[in-house]
Amino acid sequence: MDMYQFDHKNIIKVFKGSCIGVVLEKRKDWENPSDPHVCFFLIVEDDGNWFESKTGHSSSYWIDETIEQLQIARDWMNEYCRKTQHGWEFED
């Protein structure tokens, strides 16, 4: 079950490894709800459930998978998003 979805309503794309994942979502900007800026957060798997990483701590065992999932997310953004001087933006 994807437990992180209960707290996030602007999710665009999810990338999952065996224990670490990356979620891309639209920025939550209450002043400018049409802001296309891409934001991300990490998720972790435990007993078949995926949770948002609240502490940001993980075993260094998972660092290679974290880098791999971040690279996959960046490759996806390079293909499907617009690169700006402040990061990436979702295409309309």
PELINLIN-V685581 format. One record per backbone hydrogen bond with DSSP energy under -1.0 kcal/mol. NH is the residue of the N-H (numbers start at 1). CO is the residue of the C=O. Records with the same first field share a line. If there is no record, write none. Layout:
NH->CO + CO
This chain:
3->1 + 50
5->2
6->3
7->4
12->24
13->24
15->22
17->20
21->43
22->15
23->41
24->13
25->39
26->10
27->37
29->27
35->32
38->88
39->25
41->23
43->21
44->51
45->19
46->49
49->46
50->1
51->44
53->42
54->52
62->59
63->60
66->62
67->63
68->64
69->65
70->66
71->67
72->68
73->69
74->70
75->71
76->72
77->73
78->74
79->75
80->76
81->77
82->89
84->87
87->84
89->82
90->36
